[in-house]
Amino acid sequence: MARTLIQGGTIVNEGFSFVGNLVIENDQIVAIQKEEIQATRGKYDEVIDATGCFVLPGVIDDHVHFREPGLTEKADIESETRAAAFGGVTSFMEMPNTNPPTTSIAALEDKWQRAALSSHINYSFFFGASNDNYLVFDQLDRHTIPGIKLFMGASTGNMLVDKEEQLNNIFQKAHQLDLPVMTHCEDSKVISQNMAAYKAKYGDDPAIEFHDKIRSREACIASSQLAIALAKRYQTHLHIAHVSTAEELNLVSPADNLITFEACIAHLMFTNEDYTTKHALIKCNPSVKASTDRKALREALLNGKIYIVGTDHAPHLLSQKQCGCSKAASGMPMLQFSLISMLTLVDEGYLTIEHLVELMAHHPAQLFHITKRGFLREGYKADIAIVHRSVPWTLTNDIVQSKCGWSPLEGTIFSWKVVHTICNGQHIYNNGVFDVGSQGEKLLFRH
């Protein structure tokens, strides 16, 4: 039996922080002790000195695009889960817009097999809705997938669903099966009209500074309103991904417990003013919008309107990010630096470290009913991130682990570092040293 002691760190869990020790046996947490109550004795295979560090549940990212299969020149499961381990992320849920898309049982099984061979952290995959596959939902095992992903706006992979009858079928069937629906909400008709108008005025590839005018707030609001109406009609749990506008946050009241919002790192870190310096490196869908929207999203971290923080990690080759609104690829790699980005917002007073843990670990586990993960509890899987404040350092290209080889955060000064990542009791990242043989496990739900 392998035994590990994490000693003397500030344990942050379920709204509390205290200095203490944590004991791991094999893949589980077996003891959490406050230092002043009980000193830890015994023999250990490894002792991690966490003095001066914060011991957190490993991050669960509910929204990533790992590009495998079909787009592996940009990223693959191995490279992106290595990046995750460097960033304190111990579990991911991946989106279906790969090639082929995950809209069939065979495509889903193929992803399970790929992850079992190459994922360094824990894994699961959303099943993708299309205009003609809602009857396949009956074949899905609720214990092995987090939910249904629905693109209500054009996105990578040609998975747009905008037929009224099919949207009704999808929400109704998801309710019957008790599967949450996670939506990408942008109105494709509004976007198409905007793009046509800007192309007519500025040419075939309008400058990137127009991206938030083309993928506009009106497109987001209209689509989110439709999704909310469908969720209420069928009493389906709706999780709206990557909310980007202040207006969307006000579309539901606290009493609407069927509907939750996800905010993503890009919309919390950047504004449309950054297009002038970052250009298409920060081009994503939905677009990064005004500073007032970013302010509202940051405030929503603490006021309860945002339930989960994810990344929408979506790598592209750097060469694919050099054009304008029409031709540059949308999406950016954010996984490796998501936790330290949020810790920066803690330092800036937008939330507490206890609430950060809720947004990035507790709430994903609760919303999707993940079995025995997301909390530091005895009997739970030992998925842990250990971080500490450091002297200020600048993010440079050489530390980027994502296969695409770049980050829009290059040049950013941080004062936090991830020093250890433990996944299922395995010490997979140790202050710059990565265990290349580490292997994650399939996430389970509602057991």
DRENDO-1510 file (C-alpha; in Angstrom, 1 decimal, always signed):
<recs>
REC; n; res; u; v; w
REC; 1; MET; +0.0; +0.0; +0.0 .
REC; 2; ALA; +1.5; +3.3; -1.1 .
REC; 3; ARG; +1.1; +6.1; +1.5 .
REC; 4; THR; +1.7; +9.8; +1.0 .
REC; 5; LEU; +1.7; +12.6; +3.5 .
REC; 6; ILE; +1.0; +16.2; +2.5 .
REC; 7; GLN; +2.2; +18.2; +5.5 .
REC; 8; GLY; +1.8; +21.7; +6.8 .
REC; 9; GLY; -0.2; +23.3; +4.0 .
REC; 10; THR; -3.3; +25.5; +4.1 .
REC; 11; ILE; -6.1; +23.1; +3.2 .
REC; 12; VAL; -8.9; +24.9; +1.3 .
REC; 13; ASN; -12.1; +22.9; +1.1 .
REC; 14; GLU; -15.9; +23.4; +1.4 .
REC; 15; GLY; -15.7; +27.0; +2.4 .
REC; 16; PHE; -12.9; +26.7; +5.0 .
REC; 17; SER; -9.1; +27.1; +5.1 .
REC; 18; PHE; -6.9; +25.7; +7.8 .
REC; 19; VAL; -3.3; +24.6; +8.2 .
REC; 20; GLY; -3.1; +20.8; +8.4 .
REC; 21; ASN; -2.0; +17.5; +7.0 .
REC; 22; LEU; -3.6; +15.2; +4.4 .
REC; 23; VAL; -2.9; +11.5; +4.2 .
REC; 24; ILE; -3.3; +9.5; +1.0 .
REC; 25; GLU; -3.3; +5.7; +0.7 .
REC; 26; ASN; -3.1; +4.4; -2.8 .
REC; 27; ASP; -5.6; +6.5; -4.8 .
REC; 28; GLN; -7.8; +7.8; -1.9 .
REC; 29; ILE; -7.7; +10.5; +0.8 .
REC; 30; VAL; -7.8; +8.6; +4.1 .
REC; 31; ALA; -7.2; +11.4; +6.7 .
REC; 32; ILE; -7.4; +15.2; +6.9 .
REC; 33; GLN; -6.1; +16.6; +10.1 .
REC; 34; LYS; -5.7; +20.0; +11.6 .
REC; 35; GLU; -2.2; +20.5; +12.9 .
REC; 36; GLU; -3.2; +21.8; +16.3 .
REC; 37; ILE; -5.6; +18.8; +16.8 .
REC; 38; GLN; -3.5; +15.8; +15.7 .
REC; 39; ALA; +0.1; +15.3; +14.7 .
REC; 40; THR; +0.5; +12.8; +11.9 .
REC; 41; ARG; +2.7; +9.8; +12.6 .
REC; 42; GLY; +3.6; +6.7; +10.7 .
REC; 43; LYS; +5.6; +5.5; +7.7 .
REC; 44; TYR; +5.2; +7.1; +4.3 .
REC; 45; ASP; +6.4; +6.4; +0.9 .
REC; 46; GLU; +6.5; +10.1; +0.2 .
REC; 47; VAL; +6.2; +13.2; +2.3 .
REC; 48; ILE; +5.3; +16.5; +0.5 .
REC; 49; ASP; +6.2; +19.6; +2.5 .
REC; 50; ALA; +3.4; +22.0; +1.8 .
REC; 51; THR; +4.5; +24.6; +4.3 .
REC; 52; GLY; +3.5; +28.1; +3.0 .
REC; 53; CYS; +1.4; +26.5; +0.2 .
REC; 54; PHE; -2.4; +26.1; -0.4 .
REC; 55; VAL; -3.7; +22.5; -0.8 .
REC; 56; LEU; -6.7; +22.5; -3.1 .
REC; 57; PRO; -9.0; +19.9; -4.8 .
REC; 58; GLY; -7.7; +19.4; -8.3 .
REC; 59; VAL; -9.4; +21.5; -10.9 .
REC; 60; ILE; -12.2; +19.9; -12.9 .
REC; 61; ASP; -12.5; +21.7; -16.3 .
REC; 62; ASP; -16.0; +21.1; -17.7 .
REC; 63; HIS; -15.1; +22.6; -21.1 .
REC; 64; VAL; -12.2; +21.6; -23.3 .
REC; 65; HIS; -11.4; +20.8; -26.9 .
REC; 66; PHE; -8.5; +18.4; -27.3 .
REC; 67; ARG; -8.8; +18.0; -31.1 .
REC; 68; GLU; -8.5; +14.2; -31.1 .
REC; 69; PRO; -9.5; +12.6; -33.4 .
REC; 70; GLY; -9.1; +14.4; -36.7 .
REC; 71; LEU; -7.3; +17.6; -35.8 .
REC; 72; THR; -4.2; +16.3; -33.9 .
REC; 73; GLU; -1.8; +18.7; -35.7 .
REC; 74; LYS; -3.2; +21.3; -33.2 .
REC; 75; ALA; -3.5; +19.2; -30.1 .
REC; 76; ASP; -4.1; +15.7; -28.8 .
REC; 77; ILE; -5.2; +14.0; -25.6 .
REC; 78; GLU; -1.7; +13.3; -24.4 .
REC; 79; SER; -0.3; +16.8; -25.0 .
REC; 80; GLU; -3.3; +18.7; -23.5 .
REC; 81; THR; -3.6; +16.5; -20.4 .
REC; 82; ARG; +0.2; +17.1; -19.8 .
REC; 83; ALA; -0.6; +20.8; -20.0 .
REC; 84; ALA; -3.4; +20.3; -17.6 .
REC; 85; ALA; -1.2; +18.5; -15.1 .
REC; 86; PHE; +1.3; +21.4; -15.2 .
REC; 87; GLY; -1.7; +23.6; -14.2 .
REC; 88; GLY; -3.3; +21.7; -11.4 .
REC; 89; VAL; -6.1; +20.3; -13.5 .
REC; 90; THR; -6.9; +16.7; -12.6 .
REC; 91; SER; -10.2; +16.1; -14.6 .
REC; 92; PHE; -11.6; +17.2; -17.9 .
REC; 93; MET; -14.9; +17.0; -19.9 .
REC; 94; GLU; -14.3; +17.3; -23.6 .
REC; 95; MET; -16.5; +18.7; -26.3 .
REC; 96; PRO; -17.9; +16.7; -29.3 .
REC; 97; ASN; -16.8; +18.9; -32.2 .
REC; 98; THR; -13.9; +16.7; -33.4 .
REC; 99; ASN; -13.6; +14.9; -36.7 .
REC; 100; PRO; -15.7; +12.8; -36.7 .
REC; 101; PRO; -17.9; +14.5; -34.2 .
REC; 102; THR; -19.0; +12.7; -31.1 .
REC; 103; THR; -22.6; +12.3; -32.3 .
REC; 104; SER; -22.7; +8.5; -32.4 .
REC; 105; ILE; -22.1; +5.7; -29.9 .
REC; 106; ALA; -19.2; +4.5; -32.0 .
REC; 107; ALA; -17.5; +7.9; -32.0 .
REC; 108; LEU; -17.9; +8.1; -28.2 .
REC; 109; GLU; -16.5; +4.6; -27.7 .
REC; 110; ASP; -13.5; +5.6; -29.8 .
REC; 111; LYS; -12.8; +8.5; -27.5 .
REC; 112; TRP; -12.9; +6.3; -24.4 .
REC; 113; GLN; -10.4; +4.0; -26.0 .
REC; 114; ARG; -8.1; +6.9; -26.9 .
REC; 115; ALA; -8.2; +8.4; -23.5 .
REC; 116; ALA; -7.6; +5.1; -21.8 .
REC; 117; LEU; -4.3; +4.9; -23.7 .
REC; 118; SER; -3.1; +8.5; -23.5 .
REC; 119; SER; -4.8; +10.7; -20.9 .
REC; 120; HIS; -2.6; +11.7; -17.9 .
REC; 121; ILE; -5.6; +12.9; -15.9 .
REC; 122; ASN; -9.3; +11.8; -15.4 .
REC; 123; TYR; -11.5; +12.1; -18.5 .
REC; 124; SER; -15.0; +12.2; -19.8 .
REC; 125; PHE; -16.7; +13.3; -23.1 .
REC; 126; PHE; -19.9; +15.1; -23.8 .
REC; 127; PHE; -22.2; +13.5; -26.4 .
REC; 128; GLY; -23.0; +15.9; -29.2 .
REC; 129; ALA; -26.5; +16.8; -30.4 .
REC; 130; SER; -27.2; +17.1; -34.1 .
REC; 131; ASN; -30.3; +17.7; -36.1 .
REC; 132; ASP; -31.1; +14.0; -36.4 .
REC; 133; ASN; -29.6; +12.0; -33.4 .
REC; 134; TYR; -31.8; +12.7; -30.4 .
REC; 135; LEU; -33.2; +9.1; -30.5 .
REC; 136; VAL; -29.6; +7.9; -29.9 .
REC; 137; PHE; -29.7; +9.5; -26.4 .
REC; 138; ASP; -31.6; +6.4; -25.2 .
REC; 139; GLN; -28.5; +4.4; -25.7 .
REC; 140; LEU; -26.3; +6.6; -23.6 .
REC; 141; ASP; -25.1; +5.5; -20.1 .
REC; 142; ARG; -25.8; +8.4; -17.7 .
REC; 143; HIS; -23.1; +7.0; -15.4 .
REC; 144; THR; -20.3; +7.6; -18.0 .
REC; 145; ILE; -21.1; +10.9; -19.7 .
REC; 146; PRO; -21.7; +14.4; -18.1 .
REC; 147; GLY; -24.4; +15.5; -20.5 .
REC; 148; ILE; -25.4; +16.6; -24.0 .
REC; 149; LYS; -23.6; +19.4; -25.8 .
REC; 150; LEU; -25.7; +21.5; -28.1 .
REC; 151; PHE; -24.3; +24.1; -30.5 .
REC; 152; MET; -27.1; +26.7; -30.9 .
REC; 153; GLY; -24.6; +28.8; -33.0 .
REC; 154; ALA; -22.2; +27.9; -35.8 .
REC; 155; SER; -19.0; +26.5; -34.4 .
REC; 156; THR; -16.1; +24.2; -35.4 .
REC; 157; GLY; -17.3; +20.8; -36.7 .
REC; 158; ASN; -20.5; +21.8; -38.5 .
REC; 159; MET; -22.7; +20.9; -35.5 .
REC; 160; LEU; -25.1; +23.7; -35.6 .
REC; 161; VAL; -28.6; +22.8; -34.5 .
REC; 162; ASP; -31.1; +25.6; -35.3 .
REC; 163; LYS; -34.3; +23.7; -36.3 .
REC; 164; GLU; -37.1; +24.4; -33.9 .
REC; 165; GLU; -38.5; +20.9; -34.0 .
REC; 166; GLN; -35.1; +19.3; -33.3 .
REC; 167; LEU; -34.3; +21.8; -30.5 .
REC; 168; ASN; -37.6; +20.8; -28.8 .
REC; 169; ASN; -36.8; +17.1; -29.3 .
REC; 170; ILE; -33.3; +17.5; -27.8 .
REC; 171; PHE; -34.5; +19.3; -24.6 .
REC; 172; GLN; -37.4; +17.0; -24.1 .
REC; 173; LYS; -35.4; +13.8; -24.5 .
REC; 174; ALA; -32.6; +15.2; -22.2 .
REC; 175; HIS; -35.1; +15.9; -19.5 .
REC; 176; GLN; -36.6; +12.3; -19.8 .
REC; 177; LEU; -33.1; +10.9; -19.4 .
REC; 178; ASP; -32.0; +13.3; -16.6 .
REC; 179; LEU; -29.1; +14.6; -18.8 .
REC; 180; PRO; -28.0; +18.2; -18.5 .
REC; 181; VAL; -27.8; +20.2; -21.7 .
REC; 182; MET; -24.7; +22.4; -22.1 .
REC; 183; THR; -25.2; +25.0; -24.8 .
REC; 184; HIS; -23.1; +27.2; -27.0 .
REC; 185; CYS; -25.5; +30.1; -27.4 .
REC; 186; GLU; -25.1; +32.4; -30.4 .
REC; 187; ASP; -27.7; +33.2; -33.0 .
REC; 188; SER; -26.3; +32.2; -36.3 .
REC; 189; LYS; -28.7; +34.3; -38.4 .
REC; 190; VAL; -27.6; +37.5; -36.5 .
REC; 191; ILE; -23.9; +36.6; -37.0 .
REC; 192; SER; -24.4; +35.9; -40.7 .
REC; 193; GLN; -26.1; +39.2; -41.3 .
REC; 194; ASN; -23.4; +41.0; -39.3 .
REC; 195; MET; -20.6; +39.3; -41.2 .
REC; 196; ALA; -22.2; +40.1; -44.6 .
REC; 197; ALA; -22.5; +43.8; -43.6 .
REC; 198; TYR; -18.9; +44.1; -42.5 .
REC; 199; LYS; -17.6; +42.2; -45.5 .
REC; 200; ALA; -19.5; +44.6; -47.8 .
REC; 201; LYS; -17.9; +47.5; -46.0 .
REC; 202; TYR; -14.4; +46.3; -45.2 .
REC; 203; GLY; -13.7; +43.4; -47.6 .
REC; 204; ASP; -13.5; +39.6; -47.4 .
REC; 205; ASP; -11.7; +39.4; -44.1 .
REC; 206; PRO; -12.6; +42.3; -41.8 .
REC; 207; ALA; -10.1; +43.4; -39.2 .
REC; 208; ILE; -10.1; +41.5; -35.9 .
REC; 209; GLU; -11.2; +44.6; -34.0 .
REC; 210; PHE; -14.7; +44.0; -35.5 .
REC; 211; HIS; -15.0; +40.5; -34.1 .
REC; 212; ASP; -17.2; +41.5; -31.1 .
REC; 213; LYS; -19.4; +43.5; -33.5 .
REC; 214; ILE; -19.9; +40.5; -35.8 .
REC; 215; ARG; -20.3; +37.8; -33.1 .
REC; 216; SER; -22.3; +40.4; -31.2 .
REC; 217; ARG; -23.9; +40.6; -27.8 .
REC; 218; GLU; -27.3; +40.6; -29.5 .
REC; 219; ALA; -26.5; +37.2; -31.0 .
REC; 220; CYS; -25.6; +35.8; -27.6 .
REC; 221; ILE; -28.6; +37.3; -25.8 .
REC; 222; ALA; -31.1; +36.1; -28.4 .
REC; 223; SER; -29.8; +32.5; -28.4 .
REC; 224; SER; -29.5; +32.3; -24.6 .
REC; 225; GLN; -33.1; +33.5; -24.3 .
REC; 226; LEU; -34.2; +30.7; -26.6 .
REC; 227; ALA; -32.3; +28.1; -24.7 .
REC; 228; ILE; -33.7; +29.3; -21.4 .
REC; 229; ALA; -37.3; +29.2; -22.8 .
REC; 230; LEU; -36.7; +25.6; -24.0 .
REC; 231; ALA; -35.2; +24.5; -20.6 .
REC; 232; LYS; -38.2; +25.9; -18.7 .
REC; 233; ARG; -40.7; +24.4; -21.2 .
REC; 234; TYR; -39.3; +20.9; -20.6 .
REC; 235; GLN; -37.8; +21.3; -17.1 .
REC; 236; THR; -34.4; +20.4; -18.5 .
REC; 237; HIS; -31.2; +21.3; -16.6 .
REC; 238; LEU; -29.5; +23.9; -18.9 .
REC; 239; HIS; -25.8; +24.9; -18.4 .
REC; 240; ILE; -25.0; +27.8; -20.7 .
REC; 241; ALA; -21.3; +27.8; -21.6 .
REC; 242; HIS; -18.9; +30.7; -21.8 .
REC; 243; VAL; -21.3; +33.5; -21.0 .
REC; 244; SER; -19.8; +36.7; -22.4 .
REC; 245; THR; -22.3; +39.6; -21.8 .
REC; 246; ALA; -23.6; +41.4; -18.7 .
REC; 247; GLU; -27.2; +41.1; -20.1 .
REC; 248; GLU; -27.1; +37.3; -20.2 .
REC; 249; LEU; -26.3; +37.2; -16.5 .
REC; 250; ASN; -29.7; +38.9; -15.8 .
REC; 251; LEU; -31.8; +36.5; -17.9 .
REC; 252; VAL; -32.4; +34.3; -14.9 .
REC; 253; SER; -33.2; +34.8; -11.3 .
REC; 254; PRO; -31.8; +32.9; -8.3 .
REC; 255; ALA; -35.0; +30.9; -8.2 .
REC; 256; ASP; -34.3; +29.5; -11.7 .
REC; 257; ASN; -32.3; +26.5; -10.3 .
REC; 258; LEU; -32.6; +24.6; -13.6 .
REC; 259; ILE; -30.2; +27.1; -15.3 .
REC; 260; THR; -26.5; +27.6; -14.6 .
REC; 261; PHE; -23.9; +29.7; -16.2 .
REC; 262; GLU; -20.2; +29.0; -17.0 .
REC; 263; ALA; -17.7; +31.8; -17.4 .
REC; 264; CYS; -14.4; +31.1; -19.2 .
REC; 265; ILE; -10.9; +32.4; -18.5 .
REC; 266; ALA; -10.7; +34.4; -21.8 .
REC; 267; HIS; -13.8; +36.5; -21.0 .
REC; 268; LEU; -12.6; +37.0; -17.4 .
REC; 269; MET; -9.1; +38.1; -18.5 .
REC; 270; PHE; -9.5; +40.0; -21.8 .
REC; 271; THR; -11.7; +42.7; -23.3 .
REC; 272; ASN; -12.2; +44.0; -26.8 .
REC; 273; GLU; -9.6; +46.6; -26.2 .
REC; 274; ASP; -7.0; +43.8; -26.2 .
REC; 275; TYR; -7.6; +43.1; -29.9 .
REC; 276; THR; -5.3; +45.9; -30.8 .
REC; 277; THR; -2.3; +44.1; -29.1 .
REC; 278; LYS; -3.3; +40.4; -29.0 .
REC; 279; HIS; -5.1; +40.5; -32.4 .
REC; 280; ALA; -6.6; +37.1; -33.3 .
REC; 281; LEU; -4.7; +35.3; -30.5 .
REC; 282; ILE; -7.8; +36.2; -28.4 .
REC; 283; LYS; -10.3; +35.5; -31.1 .
REC; 284; CYS; -12.9; +33.0; -29.7 .
REC; 285; ASN; -16.6; +32.3; -30.0 .
REC; 286; PRO; -18.4; +33.9; -28.4 .
REC; 287; SER; -16.2; +36.9; -28.7 .
REC; 288; VAL; -14.4; +38.8; -26.0 .
REC; 289; LYS; -16.5; +41.8; -25.4 .
REC; 290; ALA; -16.4; +45.2; -23.5 .
REC; 291; SER; -14.7; +46.0; -20.3 .
REC; 292; THR; -18.2; +46.5; -18.7 .
REC; 293; ASP; -19.0; +42.9; -19.6 .
REC; 294; ARG; -15.7; +41.6; -18.1 .
REC; 295; LYS; -16.5; +43.6; -14.9 .
REC; 296; ALA; -20.0; +42.1; -14.7 .
REC; 297; LEU; -18.6; +38.6; -15.2 .
REC; 298; ARG; -15.9; +39.1; -12.5 .
REC; 299; GLU; -18.5; +40.4; -10.1 .
REC; 300; ALA; -20.7; +37.4; -10.9 .
REC; 301; LEU; -18.0; +35.1; -9.6 .
REC; 302; LEU; -18.8; +36.1; -6.1 .
REC; 303; ASN; -22.5; +37.1; -6.3 .
REC; 304; GLY; -23.5; +33.6; -7.4 .
REC; 305; LYS; -24.6; +34.2; -10.9 .
REC; 306; ILE; -21.6; +32.3; -12.3 .
REC; 307; TYR; -21.7; +28.7; -11.1 .
REC; 308; ILE; -18.6; +27.2; -12.8 .
REC; 309; VAL; -15.4; +28.6; -14.3 .
REC; 310; GLY; -14.0; +26.6; -17.3 .
REC; 311; THR; -11.6; +27.3; -20.0 .
REC; 312; ASP; -13.0; +26.5; -23.4 .
REC; 313; HIS; -9.4; +25.3; -24.1 .
REC; 314; ALA; -9.3; +25.2; -27.9 .
REC; 315; PRO; -5.8; +25.1; -29.5 .
REC; 316; HIS; -5.0; +26.1; -33.0 .
REC; 317; LEU; -1.7; +26.4; -34.8 .
REC; 318; LEU; -0.2; +29.8; -34.6 .
REC; 319; SER; -0.3; +30.1; -38.4 .
REC; 320; GLN; -4.1; +29.8; -38.2 .
REC; 321; LYS; -4.4; +32.8; -35.9 .
REC; 322; GLN; -2.9; +35.4; -38.2 .
REC; 323; CYS; -5.9; +36.7; -40.1 .
REC; 324; GLY; -9.0; +38.7; -39.4 .
REC; 325; CYS; -12.6; +38.1; -38.3 .
REC; 326; SER; -13.5; +35.8; -41.3 .
REC; 327; LYS; -10.4; +33.7; -41.7 .
REC; 328; ALA; -8.6; +33.4; -38.4 .
REC; 329; ALA; -9.5; +30.4; -36.3 .
REC; 330; SER; -11.5; +30.9; -33.2 .
REC; 331; GLY; -10.2; +29.5; -29.9 .
REC; 332; MET; -7.1; +29.6; -27.7 .
REC; 333; PRO; -5.2; +27.3; -25.3 .
REC; 334; MET; -6.0; +28.3; -21.7 .
REC; 335; LEU; -5.9; +25.1; -19.6 .
REC; 336; GLN; -2.3; +25.2; -18.2 .
REC; 337; PHE; -2.7; +28.7; -16.8 .
REC; 338; SER; -6.4; +28.7; -15.7 .
REC; 339; LEU; -5.8; +28.2; -12.0 .
REC; 340; ILE; -3.1; +30.8; -11.7 .
REC; 341; SER; -5.2; +33.2; -13.7 .
REC; 342; MET; -8.0; +32.8; -11.2 .
REC; 343; LEU; -5.6; +33.1; -8.3 .
REC; 344; THR; -4.7; +36.5; -9.7 .
REC; 345; LEU; -8.3; +37.5; -9.5 .
REC; 346; VAL; -8.3; +36.4; -5.9 .
REC; 347; ASP; -5.4; +38.7; -5.3 .
REC; 348; GLU; -7.3; +41.5; -7.0 .
REC; 349; GLY; -10.3; +41.0; -4.7 .
REC; 350; TYR; -12.8; +39.6; -7.2 .
REC; 351; LEU; -13.3; +36.4; -5.1 .
REC; 352; THR; -11.8; +34.5; -2.2 .
REC; 353; ILE; -9.7; +31.4; -2.6 .
REC; 354; GLU; -12.5; +29.4; -0.9 .
REC; 355; HIS; -14.9; +30.5; -3.6 .
REC; 356; LEU; -12.4; +29.8; -6.4 .
REC; 357; VAL; -12.3; +26.2; -5.2 .
REC; 358; GLU; -16.1; +26.1; -5.4 .
REC; 359; LEU; -16.2; +27.4; -8.9 .
REC; 360; MET; -13.4; +25.2; -10.3 .
REC; 361; ALA; -13.8; +21.9; -8.3 .
REC; 362; HIS; -16.8; +21.7; -6.0 .
REC; 363; HIS; -19.4; +23.0; -8.4 .
REC; 364; PRO; -18.4; +21.0; -11.5 .
REC; 365; ALA; -18.5; +17.9; -9.3 .
REC; 366; GLN; -22.0; +18.8; -8.0 .
REC; 367; LEU; -23.6; +20.0; -11.2 .
REC; 368; PHE; -22.6; +16.8; -13.2 .
REC; 369; HIS; -22.8; +14.5; -10.1 .
REC; 370; ILE; -19.2; +13.3; -10.4 .
REC; 371; THR; -18.5; +10.3; -8.2 .
REC; 372; LYS; -16.1; +10.9; -5.3 .
REC; 373; ARG; -14.1; +13.8; -6.8 .
REC; 374; GLY; -14.0; +17.6; -6.5 .
REC; 375; PHE; -13.6; +17.7; -2.7 .
REC; 376; LEU; -10.9; +17.0; -0.2 .
REC; 377; ARG; -12.9; +14.3; +1.8 .
REC; 378; GLU; -11.9; +11.1; +3.4 .
REC; 379; GLY; -12.8; +8.2; +1.0 .
REC; 380; TYR; -12.6; +10.5; -2.0 .
REC; 381; LYS; -10.1; +10.1; -4.8 .
REC; 382; ALA; -6.9; +11.9; -4.1 .
REC; 383; ASP; -7.0; +14.6; -6.9 .
REC; 384; ILE; -5.1; +17.6; -5.5 .
REC; 385; ALA; -3.4; +20.8; -6.7 .
REC; 386; ILE; -0.8; +22.5; -4.4 .
REC; 387; VAL; +0.0; +26.1; -5.2 .
REC; 388; HIS; +2.0; +28.9; -3.6 .
REC; 389; ARG; +2.6; +32.6; -4.0 .
REC; 390; SER; +6.0; +33.2; -5.6 .
REC; 391; VAL; +8.1; +36.2; -6.6 .
REC; 392; PRO; +6.5; +37.8; -9.7 .
REC; 393; TRP; +7.4; +35.9; -12.9 .
REC; 394; THR; +6.6; +36.4; -16.6 .
REC; 395; LEU; +4.9; +33.7; -18.6 .
REC; 396; THR; +7.2; +32.9; -21.6 .
REC; 397; ASN; +6.7; +30.6; -24.5 .
REC; 398; ASP; +9.2; +27.9; -23.3 .
REC; 399; ILE; +6.9; +26.7; -20.5 .
REC; 400; VAL; +3.9; +26.2; -22.7 .
REC; 401; GLN; +3.0; +22.5; -22.8 .
REC; 402; SER; +0.1; +22.6; -25.2 .
REC; 403; LYS; +0.9; +21.0; -28.6 .
REC; 404; CYS; +0.1; +24.2; -30.5 .
REC; 405; GLY; +3.1; +25.9; -28.7 .
REC; 406; TRP; +1.7; +29.3; -27.8 .
REC; 407; SER; -0.5; +31.0; -25.2 .
REC; 408; PRO; -2.4; +34.4; -25.4 .
REC; 409; LEU; -1.1; +35.0; -21.8 .
REC; 410; GLU; +2.5; +35.1; -22.9 .
REC; 411; GLY; +4.1; +38.2; -21.3 .
REC; 412; THR; +1.6; +38.2; -18.4 .
REC; 413; ILE; +3.2; +38.6; -15.0 .
REC; 414; PHE; +2.0; +36.2; -12.4 .
REC; 415; SER; +2.6; +35.8; -8.6 .
REC; 416; TRP; +1.4; +32.2; -8.3 .
REC; 417; LYS; +2.7; +28.9; -9.3 .
REC; 418; VAL; +1.4; +25.3; -9.3 .
REC; 419; VAL; +4.0; +23.3; -7.5 .
REC; 420; HIS; +2.4; +19.8; -7.2 .
REC; 421; THR; -0.4; +18.0; -9.0 .
REC; 422; ILE; -1.7; +14.7; -7.6 .
REC; 423; CYS; -4.2; +12.6; -9.6 .
REC; 424; ASN; -5.7; +9.4; -8.1 .
REC; 425; GLY; -2.9; +9.5; -5.6 .
REC; 426; GLN; -0.2; +9.7; -8.3 .
REC; 427; HIS; +2.2; +12.5; -8.0 .
REC; 428; ILE; +2.1; +13.4; -11.7 .
REC; 429; TYR; +3.6; +16.9; -11.5 .
REC; 430; ASN; +6.4; +17.8; -9.0 .
REC; 431; ASN; +7.7; +21.4; -9.2 .
REC; 432; GLY; +8.6; +21.2; -12.9 .
REC; 433; VAL; +9.1; +17.4; -13.2 .
REC; 434; PHE; +6.3; +15.5; -15.0 .
REC; 435; ASP; +5.6; +11.8; -14.7 .
REC; 436; VAL; +5.3; +10.8; -18.4 .
REC; 437; GLY; +3.8; +7.4; -17.4 .
REC; 438; SER; +0.9; +8.8; -15.4 .
REC; 439; GLN; -2.6; +7.6; -16.5 .
REC; 440; GLY; -6.0; +9.0; -15.5 .
REC; 441; GLU; -9.3; +7.3; -15.0 .
REC; 442; LYS; -12.7; +7.5; -16.6 .
REC; 443; LEU; -15.0; +9.8; -14.6 .
REC; 444; LEU; -18.2; +8.3; -13.3 .
REC; 445; PHE; -21.5; +10.1; -12.6 .
REC; 446; ARG; -24.4; +9.5; -10.3 .
REC; 447; HIS; -23.1; +6.4; -8.6 .
</recs>
